[in-house]
């Protein structure tokens, strides 16, 4: 208990850091994932190719490698002086967007083809049919897999702790170097992660129930 009370401010900073990384990365991943999913089912061949390459490349690249690229190559070539939080968000968000895209694409495939054809027959463009007809129906089947993806994202943010980001894993390294028992540190870190992941799970369960009611 002493390790928590003696370092409460540090634990709080690490908890907020993990929540912030998760939340911002989730927004990036969701926006990019929906766009890439749209590319994957687009009638335009270059967009389909781009979407396929994006998903294939990112899903088969280790996240640690993306962090190395983000922190050691991007600042030197593209954005000198960019802060570590944004680099961590980019690495986690881009990586997770590939999994979001596949989940959304799977959801789109569950919508009967006749729905999109009917939308186009009354003059809707591809974008309009996706936004107004297809995606709202696909959302119901996408919520459950997105919950698992967001929980995985929360755990993946721990890698950011090795790259100058203050989050829960980084806190464990600091306290371990200060001589605190590693077992007790990990107990509190694990409980903090459980609070975050159970909150995400509960949020998605609530969303799933609301969508079921609206059906």
MARNUVEX-913967 format. One record per residue: residue number from 1; x, y, z of N, C-alpha, C in turn; residue in three letters. Coordinates in Angstrom, 2 decimals. Each point is the difference from the previous one (the first is absolute). Example, Ala and Ser with C-alpha at 12.3 -4.5 7.8 and 13.67 -1.06 7.14 Angstrom:
% residues 2
   seq      n.px      n.py      n.pz     ca.px     ca.py     ca.pz      c.px      c.py      c.pz   type
     1     13.19     -5.69      7.80     -0.89      1.19      0.00      0.90      1.20      0.00    ALA
     2     -0.35      1.05     -0.72      0.82      1.19      0.06     -0.77      1.09      0.73    SER
% end
This chain:
% residues 215
   seq      n.px      n.py      n.pz     ca.px     ca.py     ca.pz      c.px      c.py      c.pz   type
     1      0.83     -1.22      0.00     -0.83      1.22      0.00      0.86      1.26      0.00    UNK
     2      1.18     -0.09      0.67      0.86      1.18      0.09      0.46      0.48     -1.36    UNK
     3      0.26     -0.95     -0.90      0.48      0.39     -1.32     -1.04      0.86     -0.73    UNK
     4     -1.28     -0.26      0.24     -1.06      0.81     -0.61     -0.12      1.35      0.68    UNK
     5     -0.08      0.00      1.34     -0.20      1.25      0.73      1.20      0.93     -0.11    UNK
     6      1.20     -0.58      0.00      1.20      0.82     -0.08      0.19      0.62     -1.39    UNK
     7     -0.61     -0.61     -0.99      0.21      0.46     -1.38     -1.34      0.23     -0.71    UNK
     8     -0.98      0.47      0.76     -1.35      0.16     -0.55     -0.02      0.97     -1.19    UNK
     9      0.76      1.09      0.09      0.03      0.97     -1.09      0.56     -0.61     -1.28    UNK
    10      1.04     -0.83      0.17      0.61     -0.66     -1.16     -0.96     -1.01     -0.62    UNK
    11     -0.69     -0.77      0.86     -0.99     -0.96     -0.50     -1.12      0.73     -0.74    UNK
    12     -0.44      1.11      0.58     -1.08      0.76     -0.64      0.45      0.53     -1.36    UNK
    13      1.22      0.50     -0.08      0.52      0.51     -1.26      0.10     -1.13     -1.04    UNK
    14      0.46     -1.17      0.45      0.10     -1.14     -0.92     -1.36     -0.48     -0.47    UNK
    15     -0.98     -0.01      0.92     -1.36     -0.42     -0.36     -0.60      0.96     -1.03    UNK
    16      0.15      1.31      0.26     -0.52      1.00     -0.94      0.71     -0.11     -1.34    UNK
    17      1.31     -0.27      0.05      0.77     -0.16     -1.24     -0.50     -1.16     -0.83    UNK
    18     -0.28     -1.14      0.64     -0.51     -1.16     -0.72     -1.39      0.27     -0.57    UNK
    19     -0.86      0.62      0.80     -1.35      0.33     -0.48      0.07      0.97     -1.18    UNK
    20      0.88      1.00      0.10      0.12      0.98     -1.08      0.51     -0.64     -1.28    UNK
    21      1.04     -0.82      0.12      0.52     -0.70     -1.17     -1.06     -0.90     -0.64    UNK
    22     -0.73     -0.71      0.85     -1.04     -0.91     -0.51     -1.11      0.77     -0.69    UNK
    23     -0.47      1.07      0.64     -1.13      0.75     -0.54      0.33      0.66     -1.33    UNK
    24      1.13      0.69     -0.06      0.36      0.71     -1.24      0.35     -0.99     -1.10    UNK
    25      0.72     -1.06      0.34      0.33     -1.03     -0.99     -1.27     -0.68     -0.51    UNK
    26     -0.98     -0.19      0.88     -1.26     -0.63     -0.42     -0.73      0.86     -1.01    UNK
    27     -0.01      1.32      0.23     -0.65      0.90     -0.96      0.69     -0.08     -1.36    UNK
    28      1.34      0.04      0.01      0.76     -0.11     -1.25     -0.29     -1.32     -0.69    UNK
    29      0.01     -1.08      0.77     -0.21     -1.34     -0.56     -1.41     -0.15     -0.57    UNK
    30     -1.00      0.52      0.70     -1.38     -0.12     -0.47     -0.23      0.79     -1.28    UNK
    31      0.50      1.24     -0.03     -0.18      0.83     -1.19      0.72     -0.62     -1.19    UNK
    32      1.27     -0.33      0.18      0.77     -0.60     -1.08     -0.57     -1.36     -0.40    UNK
    33     -0.40     -0.78      1.00     -0.53     -1.34     -0.28     -1.24      0.03     -0.85    UNK
    34     -0.91      0.93      0.29     -1.23      0.12     -0.80      0.33      0.44     -1.43    UNK
    35      0.94      0.95     -0.12      0.39      0.47     -1.33      0.64     -1.13     -0.81    UNK
    36      0.91     -0.74      0.64      0.68     -1.10     -0.70     -0.99     -1.11     -0.35    UNK
    37     -0.96     -0.26      0.88     -1.03     -1.00     -0.31     -0.81      0.44     -1.22    UNK
    38     -0.28      1.31     -0.08     -0.69      0.52     -1.17      0.82     -0.19     -1.27    UNK
    39      1.32      0.21      0.12      0.88     -0.24     -1.14     -0.05     -1.48     -0.42    UNK
    40     -0.05     -0.87      0.99      0.04     -1.45     -0.28     -1.20     -0.47     -0.79    UNK
    41     -1.14      0.67      0.15     -1.21     -0.41     -0.73     -0.35      1.00     -1.10    UNK
    42      0.92      0.92     -0.27     -0.26      1.04     -1.00     -0.03     -0.59     -1.41    UNK
    43     -0.81      0.57     -0.90      0.01     -0.43     -1.40      1.20      0.52     -0.78    UNK
    44      0.82      0.84      0.64      1.18      0.58     -0.66      1.22     -0.89      0.28    UNK
    45      0.57     -0.65     -1.00      1.10     -0.95      0.21      1.21      0.57      0.77    UNK
    46      0.49      1.22     -0.32      1.15      0.53      0.77     -0.29      0.13      1.50    UNK
    47     -1.24      0.37      0.35     -0.35      0.11      1.42     -0.03     -1.38      0.65    UNK
    48     -0.55     -0.99     -0.72     -0.02     -1.36      0.53      1.42     -0.51      0.22    UNK
    49      0.88      0.29     -0.94      1.40     -0.41      0.12      0.67      0.66      1.19    UNK
    50     -0.24      1.31      0.15      0.59      0.72      1.13     -0.49     -0.59      1.33    UNK
    51     -1.33     -0.24      0.09     -0.56     -0.57      1.22      0.57     -1.37      0.31    UNK
    52      0.16     -0.83     -1.02      0.56     -1.33      0.20      1.45      0.07      0.46    UNK
    53      0.78      0.87     -0.61      1.40      0.15      0.38      0.13      0.53      1.43    UNK
    54     -0.84      0.96      0.35      0.02      0.57      1.36     -0.25     -1.09      1.05    UNK
    55     -1.06     -0.77     -0.21     -0.36     -1.04      0.97      1.06     -1.09      0.05    UNK
    56      0.44     -0.45     -1.16      0.98     -1.09     -0.05      1.31      0.40      0.64    UNK
    57      0.47      1.21     -0.32      1.28      0.46      0.53     -0.04      0.18      1.51    UNK
    58     -1.02      0.70      0.50     -0.03      0.31      1.42     -0.34     -1.21      0.86    UNK
    59     -0.87     -0.87     -0.48     -0.36     -1.18      0.80      1.17     -0.98      0.10    UNK
    60      0.92      0.06     -0.94      1.11     -0.96     -0.01      1.32      0.63      0.41    UNK
    61     -0.06      1.22      0.53      1.19      0.67      0.51     -0.06      0.04      1.52    UNK
    62      1.05     -0.44      0.69      0.00      0.06      1.47     -0.18      1.44      0.48    UNK
    63     -0.81      0.17      1.03     -0.26      1.35      0.51      1.29      0.66      0.49    UNK
    64      0.90     -0.79      0.58      1.27      0.57      0.48      0.78      0.62     -1.15    UNK
    65     -0.05     -0.64     -1.16      0.69      0.55     -1.17     -0.62      1.33     -0.43    UNK
    66     -1.33      0.10      0.09     -0.65      1.27     -0.33      0.43      1.10      0.97    UNK
    67      0.15     -0.36      1.27      0.47      0.99      0.98      1.43      0.44     -0.33    UNK
    68      0.83     -0.93     -0.41      1.38      0.36     -0.35      0.02      0.95     -1.20    UNK
    69     -0.85     -0.28     -0.99     -0.10      0.88     -1.16     -0.51      1.38      0.42    UNK
    70     -1.06     -0.01      0.84     -0.62      1.26      0.42      0.96      0.88      0.79    UNK
    71      0.80     -0.61      0.87      0.82      0.80      0.91      1.41      0.29     -0.53    UNK
    72      0.49     -0.83     -0.91      1.38      0.20     -0.43      0.14      0.41     -1.47    UNK
    73     -1.07     -0.14     -0.78      0.08      0.37     -1.41     -0.88      1.21     -0.31    UNK
    74     -1.26     -0.05      0.46     -0.94      1.09     -0.30      0.51      1.36      0.48    UNK
    75      0.51      0.13      1.24      0.47      1.33      0.44      1.18      0.53     -0.82    UNK
    76      0.83     -0.90     -0.51      1.19      0.43     -0.75     -0.33      0.37     -1.44    UNK
    77     -1.02     -0.65     -0.57     -0.29      0.20     -1.42     -1.20      0.92     -0.23    UNK
    78     -1.07     -0.20      0.79     -1.25      0.70     -0.30     -0.32      1.13      0.97    UNK
    79      0.01     -0.30      1.30     -0.47      0.99      0.98      1.01      0.17      1.13    UNK
    80      1.06      0.75     -0.22      0.98      0.23      1.08     -0.65      0.69      1.20    UNK
    81      0.31     -0.48      1.18     -0.49      0.64      1.22     -1.37     -0.44      0.44    UNK
    82     -0.64     -0.92     -0.71     -1.33     -0.46      0.39      0.09     -0.72      1.35    UNK
    83     -1.01      0.20      0.85      0.09     -0.56      1.35     -0.33     -1.49      0.02    UNK
    84      0.46     -0.66      1.06     -0.09     -1.46      0.10     -1.44     -0.48      0.11    UNK
    85     -0.89      0.81      0.57     -1.40     -0.42      0.13     -0.63     -0.17     -1.38    UNK
    86      0.21      0.96     -0.89     -0.57     -0.09     -1.34      0.59     -1.16     -0.78    UNK
    87      1.28     -0.27      0.20      0.64     -1.13     -0.68     -0.58     -1.32      0.51    UNK
    88     -0.24     -0.08      1.30     -0.61     -1.20      0.57     -1.41     -0.20     -0.51    UNK
    89     -0.76      1.10     -0.10     -1.37     -0.06     -0.53      0.02     -0.46     -1.45    UNK
    90      0.94      0.53     -0.78      0.09     -0.38     -1.42      0.29     -1.49     -0.15    UNK
    91      0.97     -0.49      0.77      0.35     -1.42     -0.10     -1.16     -0.90      0.40    UNK
    92     -0.61      0.28      1.14     -1.12     -0.83      0.48     -1.24      0.18     -0.90    UNK
    93     -0.29      1.24     -0.38     -1.19      0.27     -0.79      0.07     -0.61     -1.39    UNK
    94      1.13      0.16     -0.68      0.14     -0.56     -1.34     -0.05     -1.53      0.04    UNK
    95      0.71     -0.57      0.97      0.01     -1.47      0.12     -1.41     -0.54      0.25    UNK
    96     -0.71      0.60      0.92     -1.34     -0.48      0.36     -1.00      0.26     -1.11    UNK
    97      0.23      1.04     -0.81     -0.94      0.31     -1.08     -0.15     -1.16     -0.98    UNK
    98      1.06     -0.78     -0.18     -0.08     -1.14     -0.91     -0.98     -1.04      0.51    UNK
    99     -0.01     -0.22      1.31     -0.91     -0.97      0.60     -1.43      0.54      0.02    UNK
   100     -0.14      1.30      0.24     -1.32      0.63     -0.06     -0.56     -0.11     -1.41    UNK
   101      0.85      0.25     -1.00     -0.45     -0.06     -1.40     -0.53     -1.38     -0.34    UNK
   102      0.68     -1.05      0.44     -0.45     -1.35     -0.30     -1.31     -0.33      0.73    UNK
   103     -0.13      0.50      1.23     -1.25     -0.22      0.73     -1.17      0.71     -0.68    UNK
   104      0.24      1.24     -0.42     -1.05      0.76     -0.68     -0.34     -0.62     -1.35    UNK
   105      1.03     -0.44     -0.73     -0.25     -0.64     -1.29     -0.82     -1.27      0.17    UNK
   106      0.29     -0.76      1.05     -0.80     -1.20      0.28     -1.44      0.37      0.32    UNK
   107     -0.19      1.10      0.73     -1.35      0.46      0.30     -0.74      0.43     -1.25    UNK
   108      0.71      0.68     -0.90     -0.61      0.43     -1.26     -0.46     -1.20     -0.81    UNK
   109      0.79     -1.07      0.03     -0.35     -1.19     -0.79     -1.26     -0.69      0.51    UNK
   110     -0.42      0.31      1.24     -1.23     -0.62      0.53     -1.26      0.74     -0.46    UNK
   111      0.18      1.20     -0.53     -1.15      0.77     -0.51     -0.38     -0.55     -1.37    UNK
   112     -1.25     -0.37     -0.21     -0.41     -0.54     -1.31      0.38      0.93     -1.15    UNK
   113      0.51     -0.59     -1.07      0.44      0.79     -1.14     -1.14      0.84     -0.58    UNK
   114     -1.21     -0.50      0.13     -1.15      0.73     -0.54     -0.19      1.35      0.65    UNK
   115      0.44      0.15      1.24     -0.13      1.30      0.68      0.80      1.07     -0.73    UNK
   116      1.26     -0.30     -0.32      0.84      0.96     -0.71     -0.50      0.22     -1.42    UNK
   117     -0.46     -1.06     -0.64     -0.52      0.14     -1.37     -1.25      0.86     -0.03    UNK
   118     -0.85     -0.17      1.00     -1.21      0.82      0.08      0.35      1.46      0.23    UNK
   119      1.02      0.25      0.83      0.43      1.38      0.26      0.52      0.64     -1.27    UNK
   120      0.79     -0.75     -0.76      0.54      0.56     -1.24     -1.09      0.18     -1.07    UNK
   121     -1.02     -0.85      0.05     -1.08      0.10     -1.00     -0.83      1.27      0.17    UNK
   122      0.02      0.57      1.21     -0.76      1.24      0.21      0.91      1.23     -0.10    UNK
   123      1.21     -0.23     -0.52      0.89      1.12     -0.30      1.08      0.30      1.02    UNK
   124      0.14     -0.82      1.04      1.05      0.24      0.98      1.36     -0.35     -0.58    UNK
   125      1.02      0.77      0.39      1.37     -0.34     -0.37      0.50     -1.12      0.91    UNK
   126      1.19     -0.52     -0.31      0.59     -1.04      0.84      0.18      0.49      1.43    UNK
   127      0.52      1.22      0.15      0.22      0.55      1.34     -1.31      0.18      0.75    UNK
   128     -1.02      0.48     -0.68     -1.30      0.19      0.65     -0.62     -1.33      0.42    UNK
   129      0.09     -1.00     -0.85     -0.58     -1.30      0.34      0.74     -0.63      1.17    UNK
   130      1.33      0.20      0.05      0.78     -0.53      1.13     -0.37      0.71      1.29    UNK
   131     -0.09      1.33     -0.06     -0.23      0.80      1.21     -1.43     -0.14      0.52    UNK
   132     -0.96     -0.03     -0.90     -1.40      0.05      0.41     -0.62     -1.39      0.15    UNK
   133      0.42     -0.94     -0.84     -0.67     -1.31     -0.04      0.84     -1.13      0.58    UNK
   134      1.23     -0.15     -0.50      0.79     -1.19      0.32      0.62      0.06      1.40    UNK
   135      0.76      1.06      0.28      0.72      0.07      1.27     -0.91     -0.03      1.23    UNK
   136     -1.14      0.71      0.00     -0.88     -0.12      1.18     -0.45     -1.43      0.28    UNK
   137     -0.25     -0.78     -1.06     -0.40     -1.39      0.20      1.19     -0.87      0.42    UNK
   138      1.16      0.29     -0.57      1.19     -0.79      0.32      0.46      0.22      1.43    UNK
   139     -0.31      1.16      0.57      0.48      0.35      1.34     -0.41     -1.03      1.04    UNK
   140     -1.19     -0.56     -0.14     -0.50     -0.95      1.00      0.88     -1.23      0.10    UNK
   141      0.52     -0.45     -1.13      0.84     -1.21      0.03      1.46      0.31      0.28    UNK
   142      0.37      1.28     -0.03      1.39      0.40      0.17      0.34      0.31      1.46    UNK
   143     -1.01      0.32      0.80      0.25      0.45      1.37      0.79     -1.01      0.82    UNK
   144     -0.39     -1.26     -0.05      0.68     -1.03      0.82      1.48     -0.15     -0.36    UNK
   145      0.35     -0.18     -1.28      1.44     -0.10     -0.31      0.76      1.29      0.29    UNK
   146     -0.64      1.16     -0.14      0.69      1.25      0.31      0.35      0.09      1.48    UNK
   147     -0.84     -0.57      0.85      0.30     -0.01      1.43      1.32     -0.72      0.27    UNK
   148      0.17     -1.17     -0.61      1.25     -0.75      0.17      1.19      0.76     -0.56    UNK
   149     -0.19      0.67     -1.12      1.09      0.75     -0.63      0.42      1.17      0.89    UNK
   150     -0.97      0.69      0.61      0.34      1.13      0.86      0.68     -0.45      1.29    UNK
   151     -0.39     -1.16      0.50      0.67     -0.54      1.19      1.45     -0.37     -0.34    UNK
   152      0.19     -0.59     -1.18      1.36     -0.32     -0.44      0.82      1.28     -0.17    UNK
   153     -0.63      1.05     -0.50      0.68      1.29     -0.15      0.48      0.52      1.35    UNK
   154     -0.84     -0.13      1.03      0.38      0.46      1.34      1.29     -0.68      0.45    UNK
   155      0.08     -1.30     -0.22      1.21     -0.74      0.42      1.19      0.34     -0.89    UNK
   156     -0.26      0.30     -1.27      1.10      0.34     -0.91      0.65      1.34      0.33    UNK
   157     -0.74      0.88      0.68      0.59      1.29      0.35      1.16     -0.14      0.98    UNK
   158      0.12     -1.17      0.62      1.11     -0.21      0.93      1.35      0.15     -0.70    UNK
   159      0.04     -0.30     -1.31      1.26      0.14     -0.73      0.46      1.45     -0.02    UNK
   160     -0.97      0.93      0.03      0.35      1.42     -0.02      0.81      0.40      1.22    UNK
   161     -0.13     -0.78      1.09      0.75      0.31      1.21      1.50     -0.13     -0.17    UNK
   162      0.41     -0.79     -0.99      1.43     -0.14     -0.27      0.54      1.13     -0.86    UNK
   163     -0.90      0.91     -0.43      0.41      1.08     -0.90     -0.40      1.37      0.58    UNK
   164      0.37      0.21      1.27     -0.15      1.31      0.65     -1.44      0.46      0.19    UNK
   165     -0.93     -0.94      0.05     -1.38      0.34      0.34     -0.29     -0.46      1.42    UNK
   166     -0.59      0.88      0.80     -0.36     -0.38      1.36     -1.34     -0.71     -0.02    UNK
   167      0.02     -1.29      0.19     -1.22     -0.80      0.10      0.28     -1.10      1.01    UNK
   168     -0.93     -0.94      0.16      0.10     -0.94      1.11      1.25     -0.88     -0.06    UNK
   169      0.34     -0.49     -1.17      1.20     -0.84     -0.10      1.25      0.79      0.32    UNK
   170      0.04      1.26     -0.44      1.12      0.86      0.30      0.13      0.23      1.51    UNK
   171     -1.15      0.12      0.67      0.00      0.17      1.46      0.62     -1.22      0.68    UNK
   172     -0.31     -1.19     -0.50      0.56     -1.21      0.61      1.52     -0.02     -0.12    UNK
   173      0.53      0.48     -1.13      1.45      0.05     -0.17      0.64      0.99      0.97    UNK
   174     -0.64      1.16      0.15      0.54      1.02      0.90      0.05     -0.50      1.44    UNK
   175     -1.11     -0.60      0.45     -0.07     -0.47      1.38      0.92     -1.19      0.24    UNK
   176      0.14     -0.85     -0.99      0.92     -1.13      0.13      1.44      0.49      0.14    UNK
   177      0.35      1.03     -0.75      1.35      0.57      0.10      0.21      0.70      1.34    UNK
   178     -1.11      0.43      0.63      0.10      0.64      1.32      0.09     -1.01      1.13    UNK
   179     -0.08     -1.29     -0.32      0.20     -1.03      1.01     -1.26     -0.62      0.57    UNK
   180     -1.17      0.36     -0.49     -1.24     -0.60      0.49     -0.14     -1.43     -0.55    UNK
   181     -0.69     -0.84      0.76     -0.20     -1.39     -0.39     -0.81     -0.07     -1.29    UNK
   182      0.55     -0.67     -1.01     -0.64     -0.04     -1.31     -1.36     -0.68      0.05    UNK
   183     -0.15     -1.00      0.90     -1.27     -0.71      0.11     -1.14      0.92      0.41    UNK
   184      0.24      0.84      1.01     -1.03      0.94      0.46     -0.31      1.05     -1.05    UNK
   185      1.04      0.43     -0.70     -0.22      1.00     -1.06     -0.95     -0.56     -1.05    UNK
   186      0.26     -1.24     -0.43     -0.82     -0.59     -1.06     -1.42     -0.29      0.45    UNK
   187     -0.20     -0.22      1.30     -1.36     -0.19      0.51     -0.82      1.26     -0.25    UNK
   188      0.55      1.16      0.37     -0.73      1.26     -0.18     -0.11      0.39     -1.47    UNK
   189      1.04     -0.27     -0.78     -0.06      0.29     -1.44     -1.08     -0.86     -0.66    UNK
   190     -0.05     -1.28      0.40     -1.01     -0.91     -0.57     -1.41      0.47      0.35    UNK
   191     -0.20      0.41      1.24     -1.32      0.50      0.41     -0.39      1.24     -0.80    UNK
   192      0.97      0.88     -0.26     -0.28      1.21     -0.78     -0.41     -0.37     -1.42    UNK
   193      0.70     -0.94     -0.61     -0.36     -0.45     -1.35     -1.39     -0.65      0.00    UNK
   194     -0.31     -0.74      1.04     -1.32     -0.64      0.08     -1.11      1.03      0.07    UNK
   195      0.24      1.09      0.74     -1.00      1.07      0.08     -0.27      0.56     -1.40    UNK
   196      1.08      0.24     -0.76     -0.16      0.58     -1.34     -0.69     -0.99     -0.94    UNK
   197      0.47     -1.25     -0.02     -0.55     -0.96     -0.96     -1.45     -0.37      0.34    UNK
   198     -0.32     -0.12      1.28     -1.40     -0.30      0.37     -0.91      1.19     -0.31    UNK
   199      0.53      1.21      0.10     -0.79      1.18     -0.37     -0.30     -0.01     -1.49    UNK
   200      1.01     -0.33     -0.81     -0.20     -0.09     -1.45     -1.01     -1.09     -0.32    UNK
   201      0.16     -1.16      0.63     -0.93     -1.11     -0.24     -1.43      0.38      0.37    UNK
   202     -0.16      0.68      1.14     -1.33      0.42      0.43     -0.61      1.03     -0.94    UNK
   203      0.83      0.91     -0.49     -0.48      1.02     -0.94     -0.51     -0.65     -1.29    UNK
   204      0.74     -0.97     -0.51     -0.43     -0.66     -1.24     -1.21     -0.90      0.23    UNK
   205     -0.10     -0.60      1.18     -1.21     -0.81      0.30     -1.23      0.90      0.04    UNK
   206      0.15      1.18      0.60     -1.10      0.96      0.04     -0.40      0.42     -1.41    UNK
   207      1.00      0.29     -0.83     -0.26      0.39     -1.38     -0.69     -1.12     -0.77    UNK
   208      0.44     -1.23      0.25     -0.59     -1.15     -0.68     -1.47     -0.16      0.39    UNK
   209     -0.30      0.19      1.29     -1.41     -0.12      0.46     -0.84      1.10     -0.62    UNK
   210      0.53      1.21     -0.09     -0.76      1.11     -0.58     -0.28     -0.24     -1.47    UNK
   211      0.96     -0.55     -0.71     -0.21     -0.29     -1.41     -0.99     -1.13     -0.20    UNK
   212     -0.02     -0.97      0.94     -0.97     -1.08     -0.07     -1.40      0.54      0.20    UNK
   213     -0.16      0.93      0.93     -1.30      0.61      0.26     -0.47      0.78     -1.22    UNK
   214      0.97      0.67     -0.66     -0.37      0.84     -1.14     -0.32     -0.80     -1.25    UNK
   215      0.29     -1.30      0.01     -0.20     -0.81     -1.19     -1.47     -0.11     -0.36    UNK
% end
